[in-house]
Amino acid sequence: MSNNLQQEGFDFGQQSDELSFNLKAFLLRYLRYWYWFVIALAASFFLARLYLRYAVPEYEASTILLIKDGKSDKVLTEEAIFQDLGILNATNNLLNEIEILKSRSLMHAVVGKLNLSTSYTAIGRVKESILYKSSPVVVDTAFLNDKDLFGTTVTIKMLDTSRFVLLKDGEEQEEYRFGEFVILENGNFKLQRTSNTRDKFEFPIQISFHNPIKIAQNYANRLDIRPVKDRASVIRIGLVDESDQRAVDILNNLVEAYNAATVRDKNRVAKNTLEFIEERLDFLTGELAEVEGGVEQYKQLNNIPIELEASATEAVARLNEYEKGLSKLEIDKSLVEAVKSNIQNSEQPYTLLPAAISSEYTEINNLIDQYNQLILQREQLVQSASSKNPNLVLLEGQIDEQKTNILTSINQLLSAISLQIMEVEAKYTQLQRSLRSIPRKERELLEKRRQQAIKENLYLYLLQKREETAMSLAVAIPNSRVIDSAIDGSAPISPKSFNIYTIAIFLGISFPIGIILLKEALNDTILSSDELKKHTKIPLAGNIGLASDKKNVVVGKRSRPAVAEMFRLLRTNLQFMIQASPPVILTTSGASGEGKTFITVNLGMSMAISNKKTILLGLDLRKPKLGIYLNSEDSLTGVTNYLVGNTEFEDIIQESELHPNLHFITSGPIPPNPAELLMNDAMGQLIERLKKEYDCILIDSPPIGLVADAFLLNRYVSNSLFIVRQGITKKAVLPYIDELYAQDKLHKMAIVLNGVSKKGSYGYGYGYGYGYGYGYGYGYGYYADDRKKKKWWRFFRS
């Protein structure tokens, strides 16, 4: 039957290569340390609560801003009137506008307006609190020299509503009254009370003087500006700060400063155009006065009658159509040449151009408008970017390209205007020839009238443009519109209670698990049967639990403890593994203290209870223990006496008091040559005699760690049991016994896991008390005396 079971793969304890996940074992692995988790979670929650109590909260304020597109502005009728002035038809580059909003210069204006270069902090017993707009004192900026105090920190303590004292290292120094100069080594300042002053302010106040440029750069770097959607002109500006009101004020004032700068830049274009027009008007005023004076003087000197003047006026009216066209073309040519001169100015390559040459030339006006917008963007970007900034380099490339397009358009426009002038002059000359018949004085007066009309038309045109430009200054609007302004009252974004407590729970669970895993990683002993199945091919015959008491014999006729039942299960498993009759079973181990004698005695008792005549043979001739377990003396007559021929077979057999079917043979006196005695032919004769009289023979042999006695007995045995002690046997022994199993040096070997803790297969609380202990083993001399280890050393070793 056993052969069939073996052939069919019925291998007790043997497991497939891939182990299934045991959820119960996994949970028990950690739940046995439940108190560790309780302590860790309690400590984590306490620390989390402490952190939330004293951590400085951070708030986030945000505002939503629409960056207007000049193309979309054209649909607004009140703005479309001024399209030809170069004010309202520019297309904004969203990325450039974001860089402008993040510029240090723009933030510097905000820092100066809100006086953020001076900060006030209340020094509490544990943490500090920002006093933004809630400080009971304030530095009088009218008497403050910031540069002298940059980097200075002063701590004061209010004595009452009129006096305060300086603190240094917690000690009181000079006393001052509000409004008096505080004298420091590097500068002076005055403190004034505010409406927040109470009769007594309990905590000291720390006043810090900062470099406004560094403060501006710090806040500019902390700005989070991004489009709300891809390809959208709506952006979100966010700022995280320790004071929610300060973050709100910074964002709102930043938007105001940006809009004001945008309007100011737009007005610069109009002002440049206005200055150009004023210069031309001043020049034309003198010329027009000179021409009009010449006409009047000519009439007086030549006594031209009214009839002749009327005739000349009629002639002028006839030529007026040609003269108007010629005058307008000359004005346009003059304006275009002025723009060309400005754009070719190599000394100032990035200057604004006069806007609106003429409403008829929309193409070149649009080019000039776009050019001016690029110039303004460059001026703003230069304030916060170096010359090698990629955005600046790209922008200057766009400016150069735009300048080339403008020059090309101007040259083409000048050629077209010159051609039109030639055509009008030809018609005008032809008309003049037809008027040569007019008397000389009338003809000369006609010429002067013509010059006067040209100057008057040019003068009136420039007056009209001046009014239009002046109106554009009054209606200039910013490039942005606030959709949602920043408001205070939001909850802090850091620290968040939920996140902190979640981290506390994670750490409270992870820390004990980490300690347990580290403990297991550093442990080099066998802890469970799963490890045996994983690291060796030797069958597992059974597990023997750790007894609650320290009795040497736990199996009895009427006993039903868990350990006794495990021995019964071991006996049943061996019945499927044993092929010989009667079986000769050898028990051994790798080192002392692993319980081979304990297993031998109790397994023999289990066999005896099952109505099998069983004998226990103590062949550990070096440090015998069998007699002690069975209330006898190993030094009395035993195996050694029989092997040397001093005693007969019947004299060495002893009956156990535990059960009538249980007999035993002690080792006898310790011989000087145990190995030679075991090789004696009398040993074989003894085993053969025992086979004839007993149903089961159990041999208690020495450990195989340092002596070879067990191997000498292998020829007599049918089965071998290798005892492994949970938490005692080293993992390093497994490859060695696996090799013994492969080479069949111990016949039909199986493993018994002894001392399994009641706390689970992954337990670490191993017992040490069955009364057995050997001096040999891992690092302990075979003949060394047994030493009882202290409890703390046992725990540390486990």
Secondary structure, 3 states (H helix, E strand, C coil): CHHHHHHCCCCCCCCCCCCCCCHHHHHHHHHCCHHHHHHHHHHHHHHHHHHHHHCCCEEEEEEEEEECCHHHHCCCHHHHCCHHHCCCCCCCCHHHHHHHHCCHHHHHHHHHHHCCCEEEEEECCCCEEECCCCCCEEECHHHCCHHHHCCCEEEEEECCCCEEEEEECCEEEEEEECCCEEECCCCEEEEEECCCCCCCCCCCEEEEECCHHHHHHHHHHHCEEEECCCCCCEEEEEEEECCHHHHHHHHHHHHHHHHHHHHHHHHHHHHHHHHHHHHHHHHHHHHHHHHHHHHHHHHHHHCCCHHHHHHHHHHHHHHHHHHHHHHHHHHHHHHHHHHHHHHCCCCCCCCCCCCCCCCCCHHHHHHHHHHHHHHHHHHHHHCCCCCCCHHHHHHHHHHHHHHHHHHHHHHHHHHHHHHHHHHHHHHHHHHHHHCCCCCHHHHHHHHHHHHHHHHHHHHHHHHHHHHHHHHHHHCCCCCEEEEECCCCCCCCCECCHHHHHHHHHHHHHHHHHHHHHHHHHHCCECCCHHHHHHHCCCCEEEEEECCCCCCCCCCCCCCCCHHHHHHHHHHHHHHHHCCCCCCEEEEEECCCCCCHHHHHHHHHHHHHHCCCCEEEEECCCCCCCHHHHCCCCCCCCCHHHHHCCCCCHHHHCEECCCCCCEEEECCCCCCCCHHHHHCCHHHHHHHHHHHHHCCEEEEECCCCCCCCHHHHCHHHCCEEEEEEECCCCECCHHHHHHHHHHHCCCCCEEEEEEEECCCCCCCCCCCCCCCCCCCCCCCCCCCCCCCCCCHHHHHHHC
